[in-house]
Amino acid sequence: MKLSALYLYPIKSAAAVSLEVAEVDELGISGDRRLMVVDKSGRMMTQRSVPTLALVQPRFEGDEVVVTAPGMPELRIPRRCEQGEPLRVVVWGDWVDAIRIDREADRWFSQLLARDVRLAYMPHTTFREVDRKYGGAGKQVSFADGFPFLLTTEASLADLNARMAAPLPMNRFRPNLVVSGSEPWAEDGWKKIRVGTVRFDVVKPCARCVITTVDQVTGAIGKEPLATLSTFRQVDSKVLFGQNLVHRNRGHLRIGDPVELG
């Protein structure tokens, strides 16, 4: 098995950046979901309620994140922001300290989403812990839903697509790591893996939400893949696809890295 795709999401719930090589720091892939759009009360905004976020396309240019969206001017924001106006923001039930990027970014996203929002950054001084029940004490996560990494496999997607009238791309599931060369659904039984030099604990299957029904190119909402997944991947009222991971060490990941069990 090998690592066949590698994705970073600079802004939570916006589009991915495809990588050839990624640095792994204490929070996961360096720069992954360190930015997040929040409402005026500090609560996270995601495609669950605002599918338009799928149209937000970030890319890196030096020390900046360049953000584009249909009908909007280009927005440039700092890739890192360790000082500025403090914000208290919430990801699910976790209230954490963040920094407001600037008013220009707020205006840009407010215009795009047609509501009053802020763009927040998670500085290195913020500590948000993963769920100890699954990840153990002291493990950190960014603005991601719950864990530093999400892994999917090409074989499982192929099996799912074979059951549907029209196939869907992997971007519906918004993984960080995609593995090729496995059997379909083999990841259900994985407990520990190594990708290149980075070791991971496979801690929890990923319960999928309505974001998977949002076309990541157009923002349109449909019924798949949840309708089909629910016929054979439903456990305790949750529909499962992919696995959440917690990493044990820093390092680098590269496309083509071997993926080994144990």
N, C-alpha and C positions, 0 to 999 in steps of 0.2 A: 504494500500500500504506500501511497505517497500523498503529499500535500499538493493539490491541483489548483487551488485558488485561495487567495488571501485578501481579506477586505477590512478596511478601516472606515469608521463612520465619524467624521469630525464633529458633526452636529447631530444630536439625538433625533431620530426619526426622519432625518434627511437622507439624501442619496449617499451611496458608498463611494470610496476611493479604492480602486483595485491596485494592489501592490505586488511587486516582485520580491521585495525583502521588507521585513518589519522588525523593529526593535520592540522587545518585550520589557516593560518596566513593572513597577510594583502594582499598577492598576490594570495591566493587560497590554494590548498593543499601544505603544506610545502615541498619545493624541486621540485615542478612540473615545468618543462621546464625552469629551471634556467641555463641549459647548452644548447648551440646551435652551430652547425657547420656553419661556414661562409666562403665565398670565400675570396680571397686575398684583395678584395675591401671592405669587411665587410658585404656583403649582405648574407642573410640567405640562407641555403641550406635545401631543404625539399624533400620529396618523390615525389613531383610534377615533379621535374626535375631529381632527383637522387633516384629512387626506391630502390636502394641497401641499403639505410638507414633503411629500414624495417628489415634488417637482423642483425642490431646492437642490442644486448641484454644487457641492464644494470641491475645490481643488487646492493644492498647495503650490505656492510660489515663494520660495525662500522662507522668510519668517512670517508670511501672511497666508491666511485662508481667503481665497477668492471665491465669492458666492454668486451664483447666477440663478435666475428663474425666468420663465416666460413672461415677457412684458415688463420686466424689471431691469433697472440699470445694474451694472456690476457693483458689488459691495466688497470692500476689502477690510478685513479685520485682522488683528494680531493673532498669530498662531498660539502664543502663550500670553497670559495676562495675569501677572502676580500681584499687581497693585491697582487699586481703583475703588469705586463706590461699592461697599459691601451689600450683598443681598442674602436673604434667607430663602432658600428654595426647597421644594419637596419633590422627591421621586418616590412614588407610591407612599409609604408611611414614613419615609426617612427625610427629616428636615436637616439640611446641610448648609454650610457656609459657602457662598459663591461670590463672584465679583461681576458687576454689571459691565459689559463691554463698553458701550457708549450710546449716546442718544441717536446717533445716525443709524446704528445697527437696529435699535429699537424701532425707529421710524420705518426702516426698510421692511422688517418683518411684520410690523403692524399694518402697513399698506398691503403687503402680499396676502396676509391672512384675514384682513378686514376685521381686526379686533386689536385691542390695546395689549401689547405684549412687550417683553424684555428679552434680551439675549444675555444669558449668564455663562460664566466660565468657572470651572472648578480648579482652584489653585492647588499647588502641591501641599499647602498646609492643611487642606481639608482631608479628613479621614472618614470615609463611609465604609462600614464593614459589611461583608457578605453575610447572608443568613448562616449563623453558626451551626444550625442543625445540619446543614449540608456542606458548608465550606470550611468549618473549623474557625477557631478564634484567630483574630489578627489579620485575616485576609481582606484586602481592600477591593473596591470596585468604583468605577467612575459614575457617570450618570446613566450607565446601562441599567436595564430593568433590575437585574439581580446578581449577575455573575460576570467575571471579566471576559469570558470567551463563550461563543456559541459555535458548535461544530455540526456540520451536516455531511452527508455522503452522496456522491453521484449515483450510487446504486439504489439508494432509497428513493431518491427523486425519480429515477427511471422507472422504478416499480410503481410509484404513485402515478406518474404520467401515463403509464400503460393502462391504468384503470379509469382515466378521464377522457372525455370527448376531445379535449384540446389540451396539449401539454403546456406547462407553465415553466418559466425560468427559475433558477435558483434564487434570484434576487427577491422573490416573494417571501423567502424565509430569513433574509438578512443575516447570514452567517458571518463569522470572522474567518473560520477555517473550513475548507471543503476538502474531503478526502476521496481519492479514487482508488479502485482496486479491491474494495471490500465486497462482501455479499450484502444484498439488501437487508437493512435493519440489523446488521451485525453490531452496530454501535450500541444497541440496547444492552448488550452484555459486557461492554467494556467498562473496566473499573479504573485502570491506570494506562496512560499512553505516553509515548515520547515522540515528539516531532522535532527532528534534528537534535539539538542539544537541550530543548526545553521539555520538561516533564510536567504532566498534567494529571490531576485527579478528575475523573468523570463523575460528577456529583449529583446530577439530576436531569431527567428528561425534560425537554422544553415543551410546556403547554402552550399551544398556539392560540392567537387571538385574531380579531378581525383585520389586523394589519396585513395578514397574509392574503386577504381578499382584495387589497388595493393594488391596482396596476401601477408598478413603480415607474412607468414611463408617462402615463397619462393622468394618474390620480383617480381613475374611475374605479368604482367599487362593484364587485360581483359576489358570487356565492362560493366559488372555488378558490383554494383547494379544501376548505373546511367541510364542504358538503361530502366530498369523497373520503377525506381522511376520517371523518366521523363514523364511516361504515366499517372501518377495520383498525383504527388506531385510537379508539376512545377508551380511556381507563378512568374510572371514577369521575365521569362527566367531563374529563379533560381530554383534548385532542392533542396527540403528541407527534412532534417531528423535530429531530435534532437533539443534541445533548449539551447541557451546560457544563463548562469546565472551569476549574481553578488551577492556576499554574503554581508550580513549586519553586521556580527559579527564573531569574532574568536570562536574557539571551537574545538570539535573533532567529527569525523564521524565514525560510526561503521557499519559493515555489520549487517543487521537486524534492523537497526534504522527505526522507523515509519516515513513515508512520509505523511505529512498533508498539505492540501491546506489552504491558507489564512495567 
